[in-house]
Amino acid sequence: MRNFHLYNYIDGSSFCRTMGYGGVSILVNSGVNIEELPEVKLFSVVRNIEIAAIPIKNKNAIIVIVYGAPSGNFEVFLERVEDALTWLAGRRRFEHIYLIGDFNVDFFENTQTARR
């Protein structure tokens, strides 16, 4: 994200891999009141799950973005998402939690992975 700039937007939170390309980022309009939660990035496991989050102060909401690599371990992905959400719930009660991202799961297929 160091070389990416979009007018009137800031990097609210991001996780970038140390080797190579990739990661997740939440771009936020510079007028939105947010806070950083850098601890959420600690739930990332490169090539399994990459995660970042920002609480929106005046909305009692949080946006959580995740990326699950197609070659990653889906069990690790699910465990870390659950761990991160549990940790966030222990910090503060959010009225709305928006979990978005690329899970690399075809939810239209009737597979065990999609059902989980």
N, C-alpha and C positions, 0 to 999 in steps of 0.2 A: 504494500500500500504506500510505500514511501514515494513512489514515482507517479501516483495516481491522484489527480485533483479534479474535482467537479465543482463548478461555481456554486456558491451558497451551501455547500454540503461539507460535513466533516466526518472523519472516521470515528464513529461513536464507540465501536469496539471491533477488534479483529484478532484473528489468530492466523499467523503466517508460518509456514514450514521454514525451518532453518536451511534445509537443503532443497534446492529446486523451486519449482513454482507450486502455487496452490495455497489453499486456506479459505477462510471465511471472513466476511466483513459486513458490518451494518453501517451504511452511510445514512447520516441524519442531517436534515435541514438545520443550518446553523442557528435558527431561531427556536428550536425545540429544546426544552429544558430536560437534560438527561444527567445521569451519573454513571460513572464507570464501575464495573465489577470485574477487575482483572483476575480475581480468583477463579472465575468460571473457566477461564482458559486452561487452568490446571487439570480439568477433566478431559482435555484433548489427548488422544493417543494417535500420533501421526499414522496415516494410512488405514485407520479404523474409524476414528471420529475426530472432527475438528469442530470446535464449539466456541461461541462468544455470545454475550448477552448485554443488554442495556435496559435498566429500569427507566421508565418515563415518569418523572417525579410527580407531575400534577395530574396524572391519569390513573395512579395506582395499578400500573400495568408493567409488564416486562416483555421484551422481545428476545427470544432465544433463537439463534440461527445455528444449524448443524449441517455438516457434510459427512456422509458415510461413503467411503471409497468403495467402488464395486468389487475390488479385490480384497477388501478388508474383512475382518471377522465380525459378522453381524451380532454375535453374542456380546462381544466387547462393546459394540456400538450401543446396543440396548441397555447394557449395564451402566455405561457412562452417562447416557441420557437420563436414566432413572436416578443415578447418583447426583447429577447436577440439579435436576428438578427437586429432589429431596433436600439438597443443600440450600437451594434458593427458598424453598418453602419454610425452612428453619430460620432463615434470616428475617423474613418479613412475609406477611400475608398479602399476596397480590390478588386483586379482584379479577384481573385478566392475565393469562399467560398465553402468549402467541409463540408457538413452536413452528418454525418454518425452516426450509432448507431442502437439500437434495439427499434423500435417504437412499437413493439407488435401489429402490424396491418397486416392482410393478404391483401396485395394489389391486389391479384388475385381474390378476392371475390368482387362482385358488391354490396357493402354495403355503407351506408352513411358515415361511419367512413373512409373507404378506399378511397372514392371519395374526402374527404376533404383534 
